[in-house]
Amino acid sequence: MKKWIQAARLRTLPLALSSIGMGSCIAWMEGQFSGMIFLLACVTTVTLQVLSNFANDYGDTQNGADLAGRIGPTRAVQSGEITISQMKGAIGIMIFLSLASGISLLYVAFGSFTSPAFLQLLGIGIACIAAAYFYTAGKNPYGYAGLGDLSVFLFFGLVGVAGSYFLYTQSVSLTIGLPAAACGLLATGVLNLNNIRDIESDTRAGKRTLPTRLGLQYAQVYHLLLLSGAMICVFSFYLTLDNHIPLFLLVFPILGWNMRQLYRLPNPDPLLKQLALSTLLLVLLFWLGGII
């Protein structure tokens, strides 16, 4: 069981739940929150994230990115703790669970299997499953072409926040784009840290992430832009609200620390967990500021 828990990479789950939390928070502030929708949205998000992590473990090993000597946590398939056939089976199970929980979520939200909203979001959900798998798995993984940043921004930001908000309200406003962009930029920052850590192994494997294309120095600057942009977006959204205490500002010094440490640490791996947890903390404090 321990090897499967490690392969699931539980430290990535706070980041995945942040976008659901932000969309749910905004719906709650508008008086349209549903506990059942929130629960099912969290379950669906967790299954999708674990699916992505399993597929990443499998795909990177198959494509040579998880070579011996790579920096960072040991990968289950590359180390031999989990066989390729076992991981394929686990991926299949997670695809099924993602579909089952996602369909249940959409039915609870829209009350019909045939409504336009149900069918549209089902299509988005299937796209999420495909994106989770084909990031590093398959014959032409898009993560190896440097498209991972765009995918993470879209699915952890725009789709996660605006999509979860739509489940409660069945509407989307332009201002939702600001918190959605903030979550997307922070999630992309986590990916960028991961790719900075893996520059050498990714270069050997032909995985053309942005850091392998930009080089370390410009990848660090890119990280500063991502986190700074996220802070600007969430603060700009706060300015559109009434009767809200900006407790989320307490996270800004932590994000600043993350940016400074990137230049000081030879291995940015410890910053990944810190940034993921900081993103979730920002969402929780944003919610608490609305409650108070």
Secondary structure, DSSP 4 states (H G I P E B T S, - for coil): -HHHHHHHTGGGHHHHHHHHHHHHHHHHHTT---HHHHHHHHHHHHHHHHHHHHHHHHHHHHTT-S-TT-SSSPPHHHHTSS-HHHHHHHHHHHHHHHHHHHHHHHHHHHS-SSSHHHHHHHHHHHHHHHHHHHTT-SSS-GGGGT-HHHHHHIIIIIIIIIHHHHHHHS---GGGHHHHHHHHHHHHHHHHHHHHHTHHHHHHHT---HHHHH-HHHHHHHHHHHHHHHHHHHHHHHTT-SS---GGGGGHHHHHHHHHHHHH-S--HHHHHHHHHHHHHHHHHHHHHHH-
